[in-house]
Amino acid sequence: MRSGSVADTRTALIDAFAEALAKSGYPGVSMNEVAANAGIKKPSLYHHFPGGKEAVYVAVAERFAADSAERITAALASTNDFPDQLTALAQVSNSTTAAAVSFEQRIYDALDHVSETSGAKVRDSYVNAVLAPVSRLFEAATARREIDGDPGFLSMTFLELVRDTTDINAAVNLFLDGARPRT
């Protein structure tokens, strides 16, 4: 990467680190390999990420969360009807490839190998980008009395229910049948 902007170099480093993380897990990531795959010398890596391996890891995790949030936000914005929003959310959840699920697990597993500060940044990024929009959806539906119960519990229950389901409509209907207010 001889020419290009600082942003291009950072992106190349994040891409190279993400590839190494997916392949080897955090302990197996070699910063020499990351720099070489990004087309720069190792000292330049530390110019772009003075915090080294942890700093690049945090950037990778934050990008993953932002990409996930983008898909979730688009799905939720596609309709104002709560059952349709649940269906769209389930479709996003189920459209995640096995490789993406594995990568998400690698990000989670790496939390055991980084400082508390870096771990907190990653967790906060994921919660704010991915879980917060889902929680807000369930809080709004609860306020409108479309569902009854604790919005946090209901949102997590829904996400678990629709994970890897083969019949999204049946899962959404099952959830709504159990979560609607009783009269």
C-alpha positions, -999 to +999 in steps of 0.1 A: +000+000+000+024+026-012+000+053-021-034+061-007-050+080+022-046+074+059-082+061+058-073+036+031-044+023+051-065+020+083-091+002+063-065-022+048-052-029+083-087-035+097-095-058+068-062-077+072-067-080+110-103-092+105-092-119+081-065-131+106-090-130+135-115-151+115-088-176+106-068-179+138-087-162+167-072-133+187-042-152+202-032-164+167-032-130+151+003-120+140+008-083+136+037-091+112+011-109+090-015-082+094+010-055+083+023-076+054-013-084+042-021-047+044+009-040+023+028-019+048+057-023+071+050-032+108+062+001+122+036+018+100+009-003+116+017+012+150+017+047+134-020+041+125-028+021+156-005+032+184-024+008+208-012-021+187-031-054+185-059-043+209-065-011+191-069-028+158-091-054+174-114-027+188-116-011+154-125-044+138-152-051+165-166-016+161-169-019+124-186-053+127-211-037+151-217-008+128-223-030+098-247-051+118-265-020+130-269-008+095-287-039+085-309-039+115-318-002+112-326-006+075-349-036+083-367-018+111-372+013+089-387-007+061-421-006+078-440+009+108-460-022+115-446-040+146-453-076+133-437-067+100-407-051+118-403-084+138-404-103+105-378-080+090-356-083+121-359-121+120-349-121+083-318-100+091-309-123+119-313-154+097-295-139+067-263-139+087-239-164+072-222-191+091-189-173+085-203-141+100-216-160+130-182-176+134-165-142+131-189-127+157-179-155+180-142-148+174-148-112+184-166-123+216-139-149+224-112-122+221-127-104+251-109-128+273-075-117+259-078-079+260-078-053+287-110-043+305-109-009+288-108-025+253-134-051+263-157-024+276-153-004+243-162-035+223-192-044+245-205-008+245-202-007+207-222-039+203-248-029+228-253+006+214-251-004+177-270-037+177-290-043+208-302-007+215-323-004+183-339-037+190-346-027+226-361+006+214-384-013+191-397-034+219-400-005+243-421+014+218-443-017+212-447-021+249-457+016+253-483+012+225-496-019+243-489-042+213-469-064+237-469-068+274-438-075+296-403-063+302-390-050+268-354-061+275-365-097+283-389-097+253-363-085+228-337-111+239-364-138+239-374-129+204-339-129+191-332-163+205-366-176+192-359-166+156-322-176+155-318-202+129-355-208+125-367-222+092-402-206+095-399-170+103-436-163+101-445-191+125-418-179+150-431-143+148-467-154+153-457-177+182-438-148+198-467-124+193-493-149+206-473-151+239-464-115+242-496-097+234-515-082+264-542-104+279-576-089+282 
